[in-house]
Amino acid sequence: MTVQSSHPATPSPSATLILARQQAAGIEIYLLRRSTASKFMPGTYVFPGGNMEAEDMDAAYWKNHVDLPEDQLARTLDGDVDQMLPYAVAAIRETWEEAGLLLAGPMQGFSSPEPVAKNGTPFTRAIQDSGLCLSISKLGRWHHWITPELMPRRFETYFFLAPVGQDQRCRPDNTETVHGAWANPLRALTENDQGSLPLSPPTLVTLHQLLPFADLETLVAETRSRSWPSPIMPRLWPLGKGALIIEPWDPDYSSDAVTVNIDRLEADVLPVGSPFSRLWRHRGICRPVKCQGLD
């Protein structure tokens, strides 16, 4: 893992969309594997998302191309519309670009909107020409993350969640993302532990947070009722064998030193589903580990 040695980089605004569907065995979440050529978290599985672009920031334009009036937008986005709407637009646009799913419906007066083609046309123009409006009403609020200060590339990311149909199909773009899979949270966490489905740290934490939800209806109700939580900004603690990612609820988070015995880390990997406050990233895999010194 590359570590920043000088002053912390300024986080770039970005957004992520957790796609969730109900299956007989429970909730499934869509995951995309980032290209190994990616400059950030190469080869790991993440939710669709990415950097906010200039066209996402045109809140005045998007207010007229979404499915909610401004007063309902403020409630749905849980914040100032001019500030939060660009994050929602970025989440929807990135999901369309990376996973081939566009959360949008016909504008009033367009009974049969045209499909949106990925032909280099600006997203604003593509939506307008297709007679569509973005389905902001489908979005729920999940979390807010800020990349650790020692990382060379940093992001301030809002995590939205949207329910989709049981038969919803998605597809990776085969450029930024090279493989896509639907998986229930427990299966994804188990395969991460086995090394076959390497998860990025925020993805791992999020899937762990989703474990208690037995059905999609309960999960969606939670995302519609909660306010944005305080941001999670982990600490990165470099080690001879990889690095520790210290979450804000870890007892050493605010300490000058972190209690860790490198030789014990393999034995201190926690069972899948156990509560944790730190992750050990080693050889491209993140695994929750015990907080040493509290045994």
N, C-alpha and C positions, 0 to 999 in steps of 0.2 A: 504494500500500500504506500503510495507516494505521500510524503508529508511536507507541508509548507513550513519553511524555517524562518521566514521574515514576518512582517506584519500580516494579520489576517486579511484575506481577500474579502471584498464586499459581496454579500450574498446576492445572487440574481433572483428576481421574482420568477416563480414557476408554479405550476399546478399539476395535480395528479387526479386521476379518476379511477376509483375502485368500482369495477363492474361486478355486480352480484346477481346470481340467479338461483331460483329454488329448484332443487332436484329431489327425488324420492329419499335419498340418503341425507339430505340437508342442504345447506348453502354451499354454492361453488363460487369461486372468485377467479377472474381471468388474469393470468400472468403472462408477461412477455419477457423473453430473454434478450438482453442487450447484446449487440455485436461485440465480439472480442476486440474489434478495432476502436470501440468507444473510448473516449478520454475519461469517462466517469463511470465507475462500477462496471467495467467490461465483463461480459460473460455471466452477469447475474440476472436473476428474474426480478422484475419490478411490475408495478401497475403502469398502464399507459399514462404518459405525461411528459412534460418538458418545459423549457424556458418560455416565458411570456414574450410575445413578439409585438412590434410597434402597432400592428393593426388590431391586436387584442385590446390595446389601451384606449381605443376610440370609443369611450363609454357613450358619448352622445349618439354615435351611429348605432351601437348595439342596443340601446334602449328601444329603438324602433324595429329591431330584428330579433326580438325574443318573445316568448309566449306569456309574459307576465307584465302588468303595468308597474310603474316605478314604485308605488307604495308596497305592492306585494314582493317586488324584487328585494327591497330593503329587509323584509321579514325573512324571505327565503335565504338570502345571502348573509343574514345576521351582521349587517354592518352598512357603512356608507356605500351607496351604489356605485359612485364614481371610483371608489377604491377597490371594491370587491368584484364588480362585474367583470373586469378584465381577467381576473383569476379564473372565473367560471368559464369565460369564453376560451381561454387558453386550455383549460382541462378538456373541453369538448373538441376543440380543434386538434389537439395533440392525439386524442383518442381516435379521431377520424383518420389522421395521418398514419398513426402507428398500428392501429388495430382494425381499421376499416369499418368502424361503427360510428355513425353520425347521429347524435341525439338532436333531431330537428323534425319539425312538422311543417305543413303548408301554412303560408301566410294567409291572412284573410283575403278572399278573392281568388286564391289559387287552389283549385280543387285537385289538380294533378301536377304537382311540382316536378320540375326536371331533376334528374339525378345530378349530383355534384361530382364532377370529374377532377381527378388529380392531374391537371395539365399545366401547372405553374401559375394559374390564375390566382390573384390574391384572394384569401379566404372571404374577406368582406364582399368582394365582387362576385365570387362564386355563389355565396349564399343568396345575395340579391338576385342574381340572374336565374337562379333555380327556383325562386318563389318560396323560399323557406324561412323559417324563424327558428332560433335555437331553443331547445326544450329545457330552459333553466328550471322549470317547475319539477323536473325529474331529479334534480340534484339535492342531496342531503349533505350535511356537514360532518366531517369526521375528525381531522386533526390538522395541526400546523407544525411543521418541522423546519429547523434551521441546521444546516450542515456544520459539523465541528470546526472550530477556528483553525485547527492545524491542517485542514484539507486545502490543497491548492485551488480547487474549484468548489465554490460554495453556492448554496441555493436556499432561498426562503420559500417554502412550498406549502400550499394549502391542499389538503387531501379531501376531495369530494367523494361521494358515493352515489351510485345510481343503480336502481334495480332494472333488470332486463328480463325478457321472456325465457322460458325453459329451453327453447330451441334456438336461442340466440347464437349465431356463429360470428366469430371474429377471425381475423387473419393478420399475421405480422406483415410489415412492409418489406421485409427482406433487405433492408438497408440499415436502419438504426436498430431494428429488432429482427431476430432470425428464427424465433420459434415462439409459439403461443400455446397455452394449455389452460383448461378449466380444472380447478382442483378445490376440494374443500379445505379449510384452513388446517385441520389436523393432518391430512395427507401431505399437504405442501410442507408443513413443518417437519414431518417425519422424513420426507425425501430430502429436505435440506440437511437434516442431521446425518443422513446416509451419504451425503455428498452428490446425489444425483440431480438435485434441483436447487442450486445455490441461490439463496435469497439475499438481496441487499438488506442492510440493517433496518431501515425504516419499514421495509416490506415484512421482514420477520416480526418486528414488534407489532405491526398492524394486524397481521394474521393471528398472532397470539391474543391481541385484544378482541378479535372476532370469535374466538373459541366459545364463549358463553352463549352465543346467539343460536338458538335451535332452529329458527325459521326466518325467512326473509321479511315477513311482515313485521316481526318484532324488531329486527335490525333497522328497517326503514323508518319505523316509528321513532327509534332512538335518534337517528340522524336528523329527523325533522324537528325534534324537540330540544336538542342540545344546542348550547351556544358554542362558539369556537373555544376549545380549551387553550390554556396557556401554551405557548410554543415549546416544543421539545428540542433542545440543543445539546446533544451529547458532547462529552469530552473524548478526545482521541489520545490514548496513552501508548506510544510506540514501545514495542518489546523486541527482544532478540528474535523471538518466534512470533512474527506478525504484530498484532496490536490489540489492545483492549479498547472497547467502546463503552464508555461509562455513561449511563443514563442519569438524568437529573435526580431520580429517586434513590440513587446509590449513596451509601453513607460516606464514601470518599469523594463524591462529586466536587465538593468545594474545598477539598484538602490540597495542600501543596504536594503531597505524596500519595500514591495509590498502593494499598497493601496487595501484593501479588507475589506468588512463588511460581516462577515460570515452569519449574520442573513438575509442579502439581496440576498444571492446567488440563492435561489430558484426562486425569482422574477426576477433575472437578467439573467436567461437562455435565450439565443437568439433563434429566429425562425430559423428553418432549412434553410440553404443556406445563412444566413447572414454572412458578414465578421466578423472575430474574431481574437483575438491575445492571448487568454487564454482559457484553458479548466479546468473545475471543475470535478475532478474524485471523485465520491462518491458512495459507495455501488456497486462498480464494473462497473459503467457507467460513461463515459466521455461525458460532454456536454459543448458546447461553452457558455461562459458567457460574459457579458459586462465588459469593463474595467472601474471599479468604479473610481469616481473622475473626469471623463470626461463627465458627463451628462450635 
